[in-house]
Amino acid sequence: MNRHIAVLAGDGIGPEITEGAVQVLQRTAEKFGHTFTFEPLAMGGCAIDACGEPLPAHTVERCLASDSVLLGAVGGPKWDGLSGDKRPEAGLLGIRKAMGLYSNVRPAKLWKALADASPLKRNLVENGIEIIVVRELTGGIYFGKRGTFTDDAMGETAWDTEQYSVAEIERITRIACELARGRSKRVVSVDKANVLESSRLWRRTVHTYAQTHYPDVTITDMLVDNAAMQIVKNPAQFDVLLTSNMFGDILSDEAAQVTGSIGMLASSSLGDTPCGLYEPIHGSAPDIAGRDIANPIATILAAAMMLRDSFGLIAEYAAIERAIEETLAEGWRTADIMSDGMRLIGCREMARRIAEHI
């Protein structure tokens, strides 16, 4: 297989962690007989410094021509004084829009070797956790009509509209069911159907679409408040969680926290084509940039997700996961996941050791 991958290293620790992920991808390609070519492109603060804008037209053009996109991180205090549309983060929103990405897939995985890093009791996490949160990314209350007015009795008042269409719900349901088919074939759909009309449409549409197109996938409904409670009470019960934009924003952060380290968590943004945007969920961490102490594992896992979800390379994805697990089992740790009795290494060495295990 030949695949062309756009690499948006970005700012802060972005170049270090993407370098490690590319190293692991190269080793995977050698092991399985593939050819991956990597094209570095500017986005974020580095693009602002180079050409005055966070998302150059050339970057958009080349990302759209690629088979998929690997992103490091963008932003930093250097650019905090810029207006919203000129800040590095505007580049991220812009590339998502240009690529037509409407879903955010965020696995929250707790590795057995890191069970002690979780804030939950050990008996809840000792066998590991992996919750895949599939969040609708371009609809709902974040993108609905809004406004403010002054009420004579109550004073200044603000309003926001939660709005979803059948088409928006169907396409995010497809993403969740496709992922579930490769896993346990179970999806928990989260809503607030006891109160919200938009959630009632969400629930009906999810079931109708899944029964028609994915009869082999079991859909279970759960109210969002119960889901929030269950994630900390018994997180191992979940596999794929399907959520609206706002509910997913909240629940994915909660699920991430039970794993104990943000440096281990990857995500993807997907649309109607196999070309997706893959990135770690952490930020650019400018305070540790260039010091070779960042954790590259989240970005390596993002690269593995790319192999599985954009390229259909299941065995290659599993090989990277297994390599990470073996490296952790040997006791190697970056600073953010360091604990007593373990062996401290840097970003480059962690990536090298994982690549060796492929």
Sequence and secondary structure as in RCSB ss.txt:
>XXXX:A:sequence
MNRHIAVLAGDGIGPEITEGAVQVLQRTAEKFGHTFTFEPLAMGGCAIDACGEPLPAHTVERCLASDSVLLGAVG
GPKWDGLSGDKRPEAGLLGIRKAMGLYSNVRPAKLWKALADASPLKRNLVENGIEIIVVRELTGGIYFGKRGTFT
DDAMGETAWDTEQYSVAEIERITRIACELARGRSKRVVSVDKANVLESSRLWRRTVHTYAQTHYPDVTITDMLVD
NAAMQIVKNPAQFDVLLTSNMFGDILSDEAAQVTGSIGMLASSSLGDTPCGLYEPIHGSAPDIAGRDIANPIATI
LAAAMMLRDSFGLIAEYAAIERAIEETLAEGWRTADIMSDGMRLIGCREMARRIAEHI
>XXXX:A:secstr
 EEEEEEEEESTTHHHHHHHHHHHHHHHHHHHT EEEEEE   SHHHHHHHSSSS HHHHHHHHHSSEEEEEE  
 GGGTTS GGGSHHHHHHHHHHHTT  EEEEEEEE GGGGGGSSS HHHHTT EEEEEEEE S GGGTS EEEEE
ETTTEEEEEE     HHHHHHHHHHHHHHHHTTTSEEEEEE TTT HHHHHHHHHHHHHHHHH TTSEEEEEEHH
HHHHHHHH GGG SEEEE HHHHHHHHHHHHHTTS GGG EEEEE SSS  EEEESS   GGGTTSS S  HHHH
HHHHHHHHHTT  HHHHHHHHHHHHHHHHTTEE GGG  TT EE  HHHHHHHHHHT 
